[in-house]
Amino acid sequence: MALLSTVTRRGRWELPRTLRVAAFMGHVKLDLTQVAIAPDGSSIEVLSILGEVDIVVPRSLRVECSGNPIVAEFDLKAKGMAPPSPAAPLVRISGSAVGGVVRVRVVDPSAPRWWAAWLERRRAGGRPGHGAGDASGA
C-alpha cells in the first residue's frame, strides 16, 4: 500500500496467487518482467484513490484486465505484440480507480529500450533532414 508515498517492486520475486495493491495519493510500481508465477496464474486486485498504479507485464504472460474507473483511467496497452501462448500463465488484473490512474503495459523485456533504439538510429545515419551533408541542419 502506498499512502502519500511510492512503493516499487521489481527484479526477481514470486507473485502470489492473489496480490492486493492500493495507492492512496501515492504511487505503486510493479514490474512483472522477472517474476516467478504459478502455472495456473495469479490475480492482482488494484485500488487507486487519487494515486497511480503502474504494472509492467512481459509478453510471455497472458493478461486479463478489467477495471472500474470513476473520473479516472484504467488502461491496458499492448501495442504491436504477438499474443502469448495459450498455455502461458495468466495474470488477472482487476479493481477500481477513483480520481486516479491504473496503467498496465505489456512489454518485450528483451527489446532495446528507447534510448538504445535512438542511439542505434543515430549511428545508422541520424534523423531524417538532420544527417551529414544536409545544409538545412547547419
DRENZA-336349 format. One record per residue (C-alpha): x, y, z; residue in three letters; residue number from 0. Coordinates in Angstrom, 1 decimal. Layout:
<atoms>
<atom><c1>X</c1><c2>Y</c2><c3>Z</c3><rodren>ALA</rodren><roti>NUM</roti></atom>
...
</atoms>
This chain:
<atoms>
<atom><c1>0.0</c1><c2>0.0</c2><c3>0.0</c3><rodren>MET</rodren><roti>0</roti></atom>
<atom><c1>1.3</c1><c2>3.5</c2><c3>-0.9</c3><rodren>ALA</rodren><roti>1</roti></atom>
<atom><c1>-0.1</c1><c2>6.3</c2><c3>1.3</c3><rodren>LEU</rodren><roti>2</roti></atom>
<atom><c1>1.4</c1><c2>9.6</c2><c3>0.2</c3><rodren>LEU</rodren><roti>3</roti></atom>
<atom><c1>4.5</c1><c2>7.6</c2><c3>-0.9</c3><rodren>SER</rodren><roti>4</roti></atom>
<atom><c1>6.0</c1><c2>5.3</c2><c3>-3.6</c3><rodren>THR</rodren><roti>5</roti></atom>
<atom><c1>6.2</c1><c2>1.6</c2><c3>-3.4</c3><rodren>VAL</rodren><roti>6</roti></atom>
<atom><c1>8.3</c1><c2>-0.3</c2><c3>-6.1</c3><rodren>THR</rodren><roti>7</roti></atom>
<atom><c1>8.6</c1><c2>-4.0</c2><c3>-6.7</c3><rodren>ARG</rodren><roti>8</roti></atom>
<atom><c1>11.0</c1><c2>-5.2</c2><c3>-9.4</c3><rodren>ARG</rodren><roti>9</roti></atom>
<atom><c1>13.6</c1><c2>-7.7</c2><c3>-10.1</c3><rodren>GLY</rodren><roti>10</roti></atom>
<atom><c1>13.2</c1><c2>-11.4</c2><c3>-9.2</c3><rodren>ARG</rodren><roti>11</roti></atom>
<atom><c1>10.3</c1><c2>-12.1</c2><c3>-6.9</c3><rodren>TRP</rodren><roti>12</roti></atom>
<atom><c1>7.4</c1><c2>-14.5</c2><c3>-6.6</c3><rodren>GLU</rodren><roti>13</roti></atom>
<atom><c1>3.9</c1><c2>-13.3</c2><c3>-7.5</c3><rodren>LEU</rodren><roti>14</roti></atom>
<atom><c1>1.4</c1><c2>-14.8</c2><c3>-5.0</c3><rodren>PRO</rodren><roti>15</roti></atom>
<atom><c1>-1.9</c1><c2>-16.3</c2><c3>-6.2</c3><rodren>ARG</rodren><roti>16</roti></atom>
<atom><c1>-3.6</c1><c2>-13.1</c2><c3>-5.1</c3><rodren>THR</rodren><roti>17</roti></atom>
<atom><c1>-1.9</c1><c2>-9.7</c2><c3>-4.6</c3><rodren>LEU</rodren><roti>18</roti></atom>
<atom><c1>-3.8</c1><c2>-6.7</c2><c3>-3.3</c3><rodren>ARG</rodren><roti>19</roti></atom>
<atom><c1>-2.4</c1><c2>-3.3</c2><c3>-4.3</c3><rodren>VAL</rodren><roti>20</roti></atom>
<atom><c1>-3.6</c1><c2>0.1</c2><c3>-3.0</c3><rodren>ALA</rodren><roti>21</roti></atom>
<atom><c1>-2.4</c1><c2>3.7</c2><c3>-3.8</c3><rodren>ALA</rodren><roti>22</roti></atom>
<atom><c1>-3.9</c1><c2>6.5</c2><c3>-1.8</c3><rodren>PHE</rodren><roti>23</roti></atom>
<atom><c1>-2.4</c1><c2>9.7</c2><c3>-3.2</c3><rodren>MET</rodren><roti>24</roti></atom>
<atom><c1>0.7</c1><c2>7.6</c2><c3>-3.7</c3><rodren>GLY</rodren><roti>25</roti></atom>
<atom><c1>2.4</c1><c2>5.6</c2><c3>-6.5</c3><rodren>HIS</rodren><roti>26</roti></atom>
<atom><c1>2.8</c1><c2>1.8</c2><c3>-6.8</c3><rodren>VAL</rodren><roti>27</roti></atom>
<atom><c1>5.1</c1><c2>0.4</c2><c3>-9.4</c3><rodren>LYS</rodren><roti>28</roti></atom>
<atom><c1>5.1</c1><c2>-3.4</c2><c3>-10.1</c3><rodren>LEU</rodren><roti>29</roti></atom>
<atom><c1>7.5</c1><c2>-4.9</c2><c3>-12.7</c3><rodren>ASP</rodren><roti>30</roti></atom>
<atom><c1>6.5</c1><c2>-8.5</c2><c3>-13.5</c3><rodren>LEU</rodren><roti>31</roti></atom>
<atom><c1>9.2</c1><c2>-9.0</c2><c3>-16.2</c3><rodren>THR</rodren><roti>32</roti></atom>
<atom><c1>11.3</c1><c2>-11.2</c2><c3>-13.9</c3><rodren>GLN</rodren><roti>33</roti></atom>
<atom><c1>8.5</c1><c2>-12.6</c2><c3>-11.7</c3><rodren>VAL</rodren><roti>34</roti></atom>
<atom><c1>8.0</c1><c2>-16.2</c2><c3>-10.8</c3><rodren>ALA</rodren><roti>35</roti></atom>
<atom><c1>4.4</c1><c2>-17.2</c2><c3>-11.3</c3><rodren>ILE</rodren><roti>36</roti></atom>
<atom><c1>2.4</c1><c2>-20.4</c2><c3>-10.7</c3><rodren>ALA</rodren><roti>37</roti></atom>
<atom><c1>1.4</c1><c2>-22.2</c2><c3>-14.0</c3><rodren>PRO</rodren><roti>38</roti></atom>
<atom><c1>-2.3</c1><c2>-21.6</c2><c3>-13.2</c3><rodren>ASP</rodren><roti>39</roti></atom>
<atom><c1>-1.7</c1><c2>-17.9</c2><c3>-12.8</c3><rodren>GLY</rodren><roti>40</roti></atom>
<atom><c1>-2.3</c1><c2>-15.1</c2><c3>-10.3</c3><rodren>SER</rodren><roti>41</roti></atom>
<atom><c1>-4.7</c1><c2>-12.2</c2><c3>-9.6</c3><rodren>SER</rodren><roti>42</roti></atom>
<atom><c1>-3.8</c1><c2>-8.6</c2><c3>-8.9</c3><rodren>ILE</rodren><roti>43</roti></atom>
<atom><c1>-6.6</c1><c2>-6.6</c2><c3>-7.2</c3><rodren>GLU</rodren><roti>44</roti></atom>
<atom><c1>-6.0</c1><c2>-2.9</c2><c3>-7.5</c3><rodren>VAL</rodren><roti>45</roti></atom>
<atom><c1>-7.5</c1><c2>0.2</c2><c3>-5.7</c3><rodren>LEU</rodren><roti>46</roti></atom>
<atom><c1>-6.2</c1><c2>3.6</c2><c3>-6.7</c3><rodren>SER</rodren><roti>47</roti></atom>
<atom><c1>-7.7</c1><c2>6.7</c2><c3>-5.0</c3><rodren>ILE</rodren><roti>48</roti></atom>
<atom><c1>-6.1</c1><c2>9.9</c2><c3>-6.3</c3><rodren>LEU</rodren><roti>49</roti></atom>
<atom><c1>-3.0</c1><c2>7.8</c2><c3>-6.9</c3><rodren>GLY</rodren><roti>50</roti></atom>
<atom><c1>-1.1</c1><c2>5.9</c2><c3>-9.6</c3><rodren>GLU</rodren><roti>51</roti></atom>
<atom><c1>-0.5</c1><c2>2.2</c2><c3>-10.1</c3><rodren>VAL</rodren><roti>52</roti></atom>
<atom><c1>1.8</c1><c2>1.1</c2><c3>-12.9</c3><rodren>ASP</rodren><roti>53</roti></atom>
<atom><c1>2.1</c1><c2>-2.6</c2><c3>-13.8</c3><rodren>ILE</rodren><roti>54</roti></atom>
<atom><c1>4.6</c1><c2>-3.8</c2><c3>-16.4</c3><rodren>VAL</rodren><roti>55</roti></atom>
<atom><c1>3.9</c1><c2>-7.3</c2><c3>-17.7</c3><rodren>VAL</rodren><roti>56</roti></atom>
<atom><c1>6.2</c1><c2>-9.3</c2><c3>-20.0</c3><rodren>PRO</rodren><roti>57</roti></atom>
<atom><c1>4.7</c1><c2>-10.5</c2><c3>-23.3</c3><rodren>ARG</rodren><roti>58</roti></atom>
<atom><c1>5.3</c1><c2>-14.1</c2><c3>-22.2</c3><rodren>SER</rodren><roti>59</roti></atom>
<atom><c1>2.3</c1><c2>-13.9</c2><c3>-19.8</c3><rodren>LEU</rodren><roti>60</roti></atom>
<atom><c1>-1.4</c1><c2>-13.7</c2><c3>-20.7</c3><rodren>ARG</rodren><roti>61</roti></atom>
<atom><c1>-3.2</c1><c2>-10.7</c2><c3>-19.2</c3><rodren>VAL</rodren><roti>62</roti></atom>
<atom><c1>-6.9</c1><c2>-10.1</c2><c3>-18.5</c3><rodren>GLU</rodren><roti>63</roti></atom>
<atom><c1>-7.6</c1><c2>-6.6</c2><c3>-17.4</c3><rodren>CYS</rodren><roti>64</roti></atom>
<atom><c1>-10.9</c1><c2>-5.2</c2><c3>-16.1</c3><rodren>SER</rodren><roti>65</roti></atom>
<atom><c1>-11.4</c1><c2>-2.1</c2><c3>-14.1</c3><rodren>GLY</rodren><roti>66</roti></atom>
<atom><c1>-13.9</c1><c2>0.4</c2><c3>-12.9</c3><rodren>ASN</rodren><roti>67</roti></atom>
<atom><c1>-12.6</c1><c2>4.0</c2><c3>-13.4</c3><rodren>PRO</rodren><roti>68</roti></atom>
<atom><c1>-14.6</c1><c2>6.8</c2><c3>-11.8</c3><rodren>ILE</rodren><roti>69</roti></atom>
<atom><c1>-13.2</c1><c2>10.1</c2><c3>-13.0</c3><rodren>VAL</rodren><roti>70</roti></atom>
<atom><c1>-10.1</c1><c2>8.1</c2><c3>-13.6</c3><rodren>ALA</rodren><roti>71</roti></atom>
<atom><c1>-8.1</c1><c2>6.0</c2><c3>-16.0</c3><rodren>GLU</rodren><roti>72</roti></atom>
<atom><c1>-7.7</c1><c2>2.2</c2><c3>-16.1</c3><rodren>PHE</rodren><roti>73</roti></atom>
<atom><c1>-5.7</c1><c2>1.2</c2><c3>-19.2</c3><rodren>ASP</rodren><roti>74</roti></atom>
<atom><c1>-4.1</c1><c2>-1.9</c2><c3>-20.8</c3><rodren>LEU</rodren><roti>75</roti></atom>
<atom><c1>-1.5</c1><c2>-1.1</c2><c3>-23.5</c3><rodren>LYS</rodren><roti>76</roti></atom>
<atom><c1>-0.1</c1><c2>-3.9</c2><c3>-25.6</c3><rodren>ALA</rodren><roti>77</roti></atom>
<atom><c1>0.8</c1><c2>-2.3</c2><c3>-28.9</c3><rodren>LYS</rodren><roti>78</roti></atom>
<atom><c1>2.2</c1><c2>-4.5</c2><c3>-31.7</c3><rodren>GLY</rodren><roti>79</roti></atom>
<atom><c1>2.7</c1><c2>-7.6</c2><c3>-29.5</c3><rodren>MET</rodren><roti>80</roti></atom>
<atom><c1>2.0</c1><c2>-11.1</c2><c3>-30.7</c3><rodren>ALA</rodren><roti>81</roti></atom>
<atom><c1>-0.3</c1><c2>-12.9</c2><c3>-28.3</c3><rodren>PRO</rodren><roti>82</roti></atom>
<atom><c1>1.5</c1><c2>-15.2</c2><c3>-25.9</c3><rodren>PRO</rodren><roti>83</roti></atom>
<atom><c1>1.0</c1><c2>-19.0</c2><c3>-26.0</c3><rodren>SER</rodren><roti>84</roti></atom>
<atom><c1>-2.4</c1><c2>-20.1</c2><c3>-24.8</c3><rodren>PRO</rodren><roti>85</roti></atom>
<atom><c1>-0.5</c1><c2>-22.3</c2><c3>-22.3</c3><rodren>ALA</rodren><roti>86</roti></atom>
<atom><c1>1.2</c1><c2>-19.3</c2><c3>-20.7</c3><rodren>ALA</rodren><roti>87</roti></atom>
<atom><c1>0.4</c1><c2>-18.4</c2><c3>-17.1</c3><rodren>PRO</rodren><roti>88</roti></atom>
<atom><c1>-2.5</c1><c2>-15.9</c2><c3>-16.8</c3><rodren>LEU</rodren><roti>89</roti></atom>
<atom><c1>-2.4</c1><c2>-12.7</c2><c3>-14.7</c3><rodren>VAL</rodren><roti>90</roti></atom>
<atom><c1>-5.8</c1><c2>-11.2</c2><c3>-14.0</c3><rodren>ARG</rodren><roti>91</roti></atom>
<atom><c1>-5.8</c1><c2>-7.5</c2><c3>-13.1</c3><rodren>ILE</rodren><roti>92</roti></atom>
<atom><c1>-9.0</c1><c2>-6.0</c2><c3>-11.7</c3><rodren>SER</rodren><roti>93</roti></atom>
<atom><c1>-10.1</c1><c2>-3.2</c2><c3>-9.5</c3><rodren>GLY</rodren><roti>94</roti></atom>
<atom><c1>-11.1</c1><c2>0.4</c2><c3>-9.3</c3><rodren>SER</rodren><roti>95</roti></atom>
<atom><c1>-9.6</c1><c2>3.8</c2><c3>-9.8</c3><rodren>ALA</rodren><roti>96</roti></atom>
<atom><c1>-11.3</c1><c2>6.9</c2><c3>-8.2</c3><rodren>VAL</rodren><roti>97</roti></atom>
<atom><c1>-9.6</c1><c2>10.1</c2><c3>-9.5</c3><rodren>GLY</rodren><roti>98</roti></atom>
<atom><c1>-6.5</c1><c2>8.0</c2><c3>-10.0</c3><rodren>GLY</rodren><roti>99</roti></atom>
<atom><c1>-4.7</c1><c2>6.0</c2><c3>-12.7</c3><rodren>VAL</rodren><roti>100</roti></atom>
<atom><c1>-4.0</c1><c2>2.4</c2><c3>-13.3</c3><rodren>VAL</rodren><roti>101</roti></atom>
<atom><c1>-1.7</c1><c2>1.6</c2><c3>-16.2</c3><rodren>ARG</rodren><roti>102</roti></atom>
<atom><c1>-0.9</c1><c2>-1.9</c2><c3>-17.4</c3><rodren>VAL</rodren><roti>103</roti></atom>
<atom><c1>1.8</c1><c2>-2.2</c2><c3>-20.1</c3><rodren>ARG</rodren><roti>104</roti></atom>
<atom><c1>2.7</c1><c2>-5.3</c2><c3>-21.9</c3><rodren>VAL</rodren><roti>105</roti></atom>
<atom><c1>6.4</c1><c2>-5.2</c2><c3>-23.0</c3><rodren>VAL</rodren><roti>106</roti></atom>
<atom><c1>9.1</c1><c2>-7.3</c2><c3>-24.6</c3><rodren>ASP</rodren><roti>107</roti></atom>
<atom><c1>11.8</c1><c2>-7.3</c2><c3>-21.9</c3><rodren>PRO</rodren><roti>108</roti></atom>
<atom><c1>14.5</c1><c2>-8.3</c2><c3>-24.5</c3><rodren>SER</rodren><roti>109</roti></atom>
<atom><c1>13.7</c1><c2>-5.4</c2><c3>-26.8</c3><rodren>ALA</rodren><roti>110</roti></atom>
<atom><c1>16.1</c1><c2>-2.5</c2><c3>-26.7</c3><rodren>PRO</rodren><roti>111</roti></atom>
<atom><c1>15.0</c1><c2>0.4</c2><c3>-24.5</c3><rodren>ARG</rodren><roti>112</roti></atom>
<atom><c1>14.1</c1><c2>3.6</c2><c3>-26.3</c3><rodren>TRP</rodren><roti>113</roti></atom>
<atom><c1>17.5</c1><c2>5.2</c2><c3>-25.7</c3><rodren>TRP</rodren><roti>114</roti></atom>
<atom><c1>19.3</c1><c2>2.2</c2><c3>-27.2</c3><rodren>ALA</rodren><roti>115</roti></atom>
<atom><c1>17.0</c1><c2>2.3</c2><c3>-30.3</c3><rodren>ALA</rodren><roti>116</roti></atom>
<atom><c1>17.6</c1><c2>6.1</c2><c3>-30.5</c3><rodren>TRP</rodren><roti>117</roti></atom>
<atom><c1>21.3</c1><c2>5.6</c2><c3>-30.3</c3><rodren>LEU</rodren><roti>118</roti></atom>
<atom><c1>21.3</c1><c2>2.9</c2><c3>-33.0</c3><rodren>GLU</rodren><roti>119</roti></atom>
<atom><c1>19.3</c1><c2>5.2</c2><c3>-35.3</c3><rodren>ARG</rodren><roti>120</roti></atom>
<atom><c1>21.8</c1><c2>8.0</c2><c3>-34.7</c3><rodren>ARG</rodren><roti>121</roti></atom>
<atom><c1>24.7</c1><c2>5.7</c2><c3>-35.5</c3><rodren>ARG</rodren><roti>122</roti></atom>
<atom><c1>22.9</c1><c2>4.5</c2><c3>-38.7</c3><rodren>ALA</rodren><roti>123</roti></atom>
<atom><c1>22.6</c1><c2>8.0</c2><c3>-40.1</c3><rodren>GLY</rodren><roti>124</roti></atom>
<atom><c1>20.7</c1><c2>10.2</c2><c3>-37.8</c3><rodren>GLY</rodren><roti>125</roti></atom>
<atom><c1>17.2</c1><c2>11.7</c2><c3>-38.1</c3><rodren>ARG</rodren><roti>126</roti></atom>
<atom><c1>15.7</c1><c2>12.5</c2><c3>-41.5</c3><rodren>PRO</rodren><roti>127</roti></atom>
<atom><c1>16.6</c1><c2>16.0</c2><c3>-42.5</c3><rodren>GLY</rodren><roti>128</roti></atom>
<atom><c1>19.5</c1><c2>16.2</c2><c3>-40.0</c3><rodren>HIS</rodren><roti>129</roti></atom>
<atom><c1>22.0</c1><c2>13.8</c2><c3>-41.5</c3><rodren>GLY</rodren><roti>130</roti></atom>
<atom><c1>25.6</c1><c2>14.7</c2><c3>-42.6</c3><rodren>ALA</rodren><roti>131</roti></atom>
<atom><c1>25.6</c1><c2>16.7</c2><c3>-45.7</c3><rodren>GLY</rodren><roti>132</roti></atom>
<atom><c1>22.2</c1><c2>18.3</c2><c3>-45.1</c3><rodren>ASP</rodren><roti>133</roti></atom>
<atom><c1>22.6</c1><c2>22.0</c2><c3>-45.3</c3><rodren>ALA</rodren><roti>134</roti></atom>
<atom><c1>19.3</c1><c2>22.8</c2><c3>-43.7</c3><rodren>SER</rodren><roti>135</roti></atom>
<atom><c1>20.6</c1><c2>21.4</c2><c3>-40.3</c3><rodren>GLY</rodren><roti>136</roti></atom>
<atom><c1>23.6</c1><c2>23.7</c2><c3>-40.2</c3><rodren>ALA</rodren><roti>137</roti></atom>
</atoms>
